[in-house]
Amino acid sequence: MSILEIKNLSHVYDAKPLFVNADLTVSGGEHSGIVGLNGAGKSTFIKILSGEVLQDEGEVKWLNGITRGYLDQHADIDRNLTVMQYLRSSFNHMFKLNETMEDCYVKMATAEGEALDALITKANNLLDTLTRDGFFELDSTIKKVAGGLGVGNLGYDTPISQLSGGGRAKLMLAKLLLLKPDIMLLDEPTNFLDIEHIEWLEEFLNGTKSAFLVISHDTDFLDKVCKNIINIENGEIKKYSGNYSQFVATREQNAKQYEEAYLRQQREIERMTEYIERNKARAATAGMANSRKKMLDKMEILRKPTVVYDAEFSFPYVDLVTKELAIVKGLSVGYGSPILPPIDFTLGSETRLWLRGTNGIGKTTIIKTLMNKISKLGGYVHFHPACKIAYVEQDLYFENPALLPATYLSEKFPRLDSKDVRALLAKVGLKNELALRPIENLSGGEQMRLKLAVLSKVPSNLLILDEPTNHLDVRAKDSLKKALKEYKGAMILVSHEKDFASDICDVVFDVK
């Protein structure tokens, strides 16, 4: 049974048509991934489905009575609640039933006759409902989901105000899974999860009877949990049967056929237009020209295929050969008090260290302490005098997000002329209309490309990268992997993507 029908959906964002008369049907229990290039409109599509954004045209029709849950990592929640209070709010309807049942018990003390019989019947029915729905095992149910996602590590009595952005995102995901809506709308649910928590989420999603639509750049995750792929491209929303790998093979063939059809149509339009212009003024041929004009007006014009701006990354290396590029001994990190045991490791000039650990445990705190953005609480950090560090932080923070990408790079590198700046933007796939868009209107992946463009002009012998793939699409991620494998210097990489990190790094440091 269809639980969602979309007809003639059209929407424009920042003067760019994202969807043009698009159609889609989603059935109950369907497990689908949403994919598309950076800026194609994936997040906007999810927001339209959630009701957060109103489409320009078309119909989005849900089956009556369908419950929806939306994971919006940027949403704010009541920070005065504790972790457990927030998770228990998933079951507020059960607590209200329990209050009604207890009120029945209180009234039984003074009721008589038929009134007493009615209260007994009502209380028993409520008890049966609460027992059937697992009310008396709620804390166990909550902790099972919270533990699987690593939320339990945050502390159930911890106020939400003390959680990081990643911690709040995991908490919201846990609540959504506990709610068990008929359909879940998930926007990058793995961004703040570590390997073991992603594996738990995969198992949960494969076992759920709820439908879900999930946006993710983690193709391995999509392969494991999706039975359909919804691709947003060329203004269309098209569903493919199968997982992500099966979609890629089919999509490449379809894309080639679409491009060939588009070129054929453009040639036909050009031929007809020339004929009309050549013959419309002559009385003997005006009728034929007018007939061709009517045919041209009725023709359904194919949209120009989406241009894929591939990214090419490279990181300049400053030669340095040493056994001890960086020495860390007894390093104590935290905010006021240590959050981890003392840390020890040594980097050689070619060491590629994967800093691995559960989300929220302190990997970013370690990185920021090494970069002296946070004062160390104790211990010893020494970098070789000739060590040159290039650093990308996890947060997509820009001091002035209203700047154009070219202006941002020009301020970073005043010696670059405008031609060099445009060439650098083009190299990372930020060209044409993207180069003229304010940074705040770029997608997360496009903003990360801009960050990596800066690194490509910073000579270094040590790269420190904190979750650089979080927002990158598949092709950009592959380009980044290639560049990091070719880099000749040392590296400290924080990543929750096992396949990505294990292909690059030769040493694993588990943060516990």
N, C-alpha and C positions, 0 to 999 in steps of 0.2 A: 504494500500500500504506500502511495506517495504521501510523504509528510510535508514536502516543500515543492512548490511549483513556481518557477520564475519565468516570466514571459516579457519579451521586448524590453529587457533591462538596458537602460542607457544612463551613463553618468560621466560627467566631465570634471576633472580635477586639475587645477592650475593650468587651465586652457588646453589640457590634453584629454581627449576622449579615452576613457578606460574601457567602457563597455558600450557597444552599439547594437541595440535590438537583440540582446543575448537571451538565450533560453537555457533552462536547466531544470531537471527533476531529481529530487533526492527521496529515496525510499526509507522506510523505517529499518533501523538496524544497520544501515549502510556505513561502511568504514572507508572514508575518502580523504585523500591528501589534496591540498591546493598548492599548485606550483605556478611559476611564471618568473619572468625576469625581474630584476630590481626595478621598482617603479611601475610594474604592470597593473597593479591595483589589487593585490591579494588582501592586504589589510583593510583597504576600503571596502572590498567585497564582504569580508567578515563583519565589518561595522554596519554595513547595510542590512545584513541578515540579523544582526543583534538589535537593530532599531536605533543604533547610536547615530547613524548617518541616514538621511533621507535621499533616496535615489532621485535623479532628475526626471526620469520617465520609466514607465513599465510597471509591472505588478510583481510583488513578492508575497505569495500567498501560503500561509502555514495552515496545516490541518487543525481544525478546532480542538482545543484541549491539549495541544502539544506543549510540553515544558522545554525551555531552552536554557542552557548555561553557557556563559561567554567568559573566556579567560582573557582579560585585558590587563597586561602586565603594568600598564601605566595608570590604572585606576587607583584611587586612594581608598583606604578602608579605615574603620574606627581604630585609631592607634591607642585608645585608652583601654581597649580590651586586652586580655592575655591571649596567648596562643590557643589554649584549651577553650576559653570562652568563645572565641571566634569560631573554632571548629564545631563546638556544640550548637552554635546558632544555625547550623545546617538542619537541625532537628527541632526547631522551635515549635513546629506543628505538633510533634509528639509530646513535648513538654506541656503544651496547652491541653492536650487530651489527658495527660496525667493529672494536671491540676483539676480538671473537670471530674475525673474519677475520684480523686481525694475529697473533693467537695461533696460528692455523693455519699462517701463514707461518713463524713461529718453530719450530713443531714439525716442519715439512717438512725442516728442516736435518738432523734425525737420524732421520727415519722412512724406512722401506724397504718395498718390495713393496706389498701390498694396503693397508697403513696409509697409505702415502704417497699412493696413488691416491684413497683416501677423503678425505684432507685436501685434496687438489687439487680434488676435486669439490665439497666443502663450501665451500672458499674461493671458487671460481668462482661457485657459487650465491649466496653472500653478496654478492659483487661485483656480480652482475647485479641483485640486489634493491636494493642501495644506489645503483647507477647509475640504475635505473628510478625510484626515489623521490627523486632529485635531491640525494643526500647531498653530492656533491662541488661543488654550487653553493649550499650552505646559506646562507653569508654573504650572497650576492647576493639570495637569496629573502628573508632576514630584512630586509635593508636596503630592499628594495622596499616591503614592508609598513610597516616602521618609518618610512621616508621619507614615505610617503603620509599617515600619521597625525601627522607632525610629531615623532615620537619621536627621529628622528635628530638633531634640533636640540638635544636634551638632552645629547648626547655619549654615545657607546657605552661609554666607559670610566668614566662617571660612576657613583659608588655610588648605589644606590637611596635610601639614607638622606638624600641631598642633594636629592632631588626633592620638589616640592610635591605636594599631594594630587591636583591636576589632572594633573601629570606621571605619577604612579603609575597613575592611572585610564587614561590613554592607553597606558601600558606594558602594563597588564593586557589592554586591548582588542587591542593588537597581538599579544600571545601567543595570545589566543583565536583570532584570525583565522589565525594560523600553524598552530594545532593542527588546523584543519579538521574539527571534530566533525560528526557527522551532523545535530545540531541545536544551534543557539546560542540561549541565553536572554539577551537584552540589555536591561538596565535603564538607560534614558536614556544611550545611548552617545555622543550628540552634545553632552552638557552641557559637556565640556571641550575640544571641538574648535572650530577656527575654520573660516571659510567654505570655504577651499580643501581643508581636511582632511575636512570634511563631504562635499564634492563627491567626493573620492576614495573615501570610505566608501560613498557611494551607488553608485558605479560597481562597487566590489568586491562589494557585497551583491547587486546586480542580476546579477552574473556568477557567483555562487557556486551550486554544486549542493546545498549544505547547506540544510536547513530552518532557519528562524529565527523566533523570537517576540520582538518588540521593543516596549518601552514607550518612548514619546517624546511630548513636548508640542509638538514641532516638526512641525506638520501638513504643511508643504511637504516635509519629509523623508519622512513616511509616504506621501504621495502618490507620491513617486518610487520607493520601494523595496517597497511592499506590494501584494500581489495579493488579500489578504483582510484584514479587520479583525475582531478579536475584541473585543466590547464587554461590559464588566462593569457590570451595572445591575440594580437590583431583585432582587438575589440570583441572577441568571441570568448565564451565560457564553454569549453568542450570537455565532456567526460570520456575517459578511456578506461576500459576494463583491464584489470591487472594491477600489479604493483609498480613501483617507480621504474625499475629496470625494464619491464615490459613496455611501459609508456614511452621511454626514451627511444627504443627501437621503432615503435609505431609512429611516434611524433616526427622523427627525422624524415621518415618516408613521406608523411603527410605534408610536412613543411616544404619539402622539395616539390611535391605536386602542386601545392598552393602557389608557390613562387612561379612555377612554369605557367600555371593558369593565369596568374596576374599579368605576367609578361605578354602572353598571347592576347589577353584582353586589351592591354595597353596598345599593342600593335594594331589591333582591330579598331580601337577608338581613334587612333591617329589616322588610319586609312579612311575611315568613314568621315572624319572631320575634314580631311583634305578634299574628299569628294564633294562634300556639301559646300565648302567654300568655293570650289572651282565651278560648280554647276548651278548654284542657287540663283545667279543673276540672268542666266540664259533661259528664255521662254521654253525652248524645246526640252530642256533638262530640269527645269525648276521643280516639276512634279516629282521626279525621281529623287532630287535633292531633299525635298520636303518629306518624302517617305523615309529616307535614310535618317533625317533629323528626328522623326517620331520614333524610329527604332532605337536611336541612340538615347533619347530621353527615357525610354522604358527599360533600358539596360540596367541591370543591378550591378553597380560598380564595386569591384573587389577593393578592399582597403590595401594600401601598400603594406607589404610584409614588414613586421617589426624588425628594426635593425638591431642586431645584437652587437653591442660594443664590447668586444673582448678586452680583458685587462691583461697587461703585461707588467709584472713587477720585477724589480731588480734592486739589490741592496749593495752599494759600493763597499768594498772591503779595504781596510788599512792593514797592511802586513804586520803581524806580530806573532812570534813563535816563543812560547814560554810554557813551562809546566804549571805555573801558578798565575793564571790571569786574574782570578778572584779567589780569595780565601775568606770563608765565613766560619767562625768558631764561637760556639756558645751564644749565638744571637738570640736575644729575647725580644719578641715583638708584641705589640698590643697597644691599647689606649688606656694608659694609667696603670694597668696591671697586665701581666703576661697572659696571652690566650693560647700559647703553645709551649711545649717543652723547648729547651735550648736547641738551636739549629746549627748543624755543622755540615759543610760541604766545600769542596775545592773544584774550581773550573780550570781546565787546561785551555790552551788557545783554540782547540778544536772540539771541546766538549759541548754536546748538545743535550741539555738537561730538561727533561719533562717534569715539571712541578705538578704532581698529581695529588688529588685529595677530594674529599666530599665538599660540596658547595657550602660556603659560609664558614669553613674551618679556619681560614686565614691565609689562603694563597695570595690574594691581592694585597693583604697587609704585609706579607713578606716582601713582595715586589716593591711596594711603596716605601718600605723601610730600606731596602737595598738602594733605592733611588733617592733616599734621603728626603722623601716627601713626608715621611712620618719619622719622628725621632726614635731611635732604638732605645729599649729599656735596659739593655746590657749586652755584653759580648763584644765581638770583634768582627769588623768588615773591612777588608783591604782589597782594593783594586790595583793592578799593576799601573805604574805611572803613565804608561803609554796606552792604557785601555781607553777605548773610545766607545761609548754606549749609544745605541739607537733604541728608543723605547716607544712602544704603543700601549696605551692604557686601555682598559676594558670599556670605560665610560666614553660615550660619544659626546664629549663636552667641547664646545667651541665658545670662546670668550665673546665673539660677536657673530651669532648665527645668521644675522641678516646680510652678511657679506656674500658676494659672489665667490665661487671657488677660485677664480683667477686672482681676485683681490686678496684673498686669504693667502695664496701661495706667494704673491708679490710682496706681501708684508713679511712673510717668513724668510724669503730669499730676495732681498732688494736688488741684488746684482743680476738677477735673471731679467732679460728683456721680455716683452709681451709675447714674442714669437716662441721663446723657450718655455714660457708658462703654458701657452696653448698646447705645445707639443707634449709637455709633461702630463697635462690633463687628458689629452687624447690617448696617451700611452696606457693610462689606467682606466680608460673607458668612459671618461667624463668629457664628452665633446658635443658639438652642435647644441641642441636645446638644453642639455644637462649643464653645460658650461655657463649658461646664462640664467640658471636657476639659483636663487639664494640657498645657502647651505641648509637652512631650516626647512626648506621644501624638498630637499633630497631625501631619498629613502635611507634606511639605516645602512644598507649595503653600499650605497653611493657615498655616504659620509665616511665609511671605513676605507673605501678606495682613496678618498682624499687624504685621510690620515697616512695611509701607506705610501701615497705619492710624496709626502713630506719625507718619509724615511728613505725614499730612493735618492734623495739629494743630501743625505747625511752619511758621510764616510764613517765606518765603524769596524770594530772587530768583536763586538759583543752585541747581539740583538736580545732585547728583553720584550717579549710579546705576551700580553695578558688577554686571552680569549680573542685572538684576532679574527676567527672565523664566525663569530656569533651572528653576523648579519650578512655575510657574503653568500651570493648564489653559487651554484655548483661549479660553473665555469670559472668564476673568479677565485673560488677556493682551490681549484686545481692549479691555476696559475700561481697562486701564492705558495702552494706546496712545492711546485717546481722551482720557484725562486729561492725558497728556504733550503731546499736540498742542494742547490748550486752555490749557496753562500759558503764562503770558506772559513768564516770565523766561528766563534763560540755562540751559544744560544741558551737562553732560559725561556721556556715556553710553558704557559699555563693554558691548558685546553681540556675540555670535557669530551672531545671527539677522539676516541681511541684510534680509529683508522688513520686519522690525520696525524696525530702526534707520534704514533709508533713508527710511521714511515719516515719521520724526520729525525727523531731523537734516538740517542744510543745509551742514555743513562736516565733512569727513573728515580725521582726523589719523592717518596710517599709522605705527604704531610698528615700526621696523625695527632 
